[in-house]
Amino acid sequence: MTNDRSQQIAFLGLGLMGSSMSANLARKGFAVKGWNRTPSRPSVRIAKKAGVTIVSSIKKAIESADFVFTCVGDVPGVEEVILGEEGVINHGKPGGLVVDFSTIGTDAARHLGTQLKHQNFRFLDAPISGGDLGAQQGTLTIMVGGEITAFKACKPYFEAMGKTIIHCGLVGSGQGVKMCNQTLCAVHMVALCEAIKMAEKQGIDPTLIIEICSTGAASSWALNNLGAKIVEGDYNPGFAIKYILKDLRLVKETIKKSGDSLPGVDLAEQLFRLVSKMDNGEGLEQGTQAMIRYYQSKH
């Protein structure tokens, strides 16, 4: 069953990440129907060009789908496409497997899993990491929560989209790991921007810092992939500030339940928020590497 190309896949959400992910599925020979709330987005053309059949409604995408993948922005959007009147729970194929790649936090994932189980659907929460480049190259890290049998059934599809695919435990555990991942991403960006600032203040070429530090103990994904963009002044979003702010909100909601706090996350959120307000709010749409603009404003 797991290698059967006759299985039907629906992919809901063809934005920056979902378009490339669905395209990779189609290139592997899987039958994919794709839907996006805004069909005119340029990203939808990426999926279509790769062989994804673009349809005009969620119902058309899911009514015969054995696997339904969702990749949308935030909790309300995910709940709308899965639990809404026009969503999966009301129009999907009974017994189907629903997989959400969005970052929505542990509680929301567990809620979705419970609601879907009541209606005879299986569910995996499978948040992703690796940015737009990882989605394009099929090298994403996929953190999966849910029953192991469902994970195994879906693994061939995960392997078409990602390189590191880990079963983390029951429903919600994928989101739990993603919360830790986003904590690291946010604080790494603070460190990267401050290292570049340190270099500039000492008259050292920041490119030299990236070249040397990426080979030692200070190496990180942010340094290796976003350091050069910062030096070049390239703030195009691989992952936009508006999304990291959403994720940090979920991180803080999660830690708050234990009565604890995360000072590093608090600082990163503060800096991202300051940059998000630049250019009359257009900073929200820039990539997370645009945090450097805060430091540049302090000359």
Helices and strands as residue ranges (DSSP letters): E 8-12, H 16-27, E 31-35, H 42-50, E 53-54, H 58-62, E 67-70, H 75-83, H 88-91, E 97-100, H 106-118, E 122-125, E 128-129, H 131-137, E 140-145, H 148-161, E 162-169, H 173-201, H 206-213, H 221-232, H 241-256, H 263-276, G 282-285, G 288-291, H 292-296
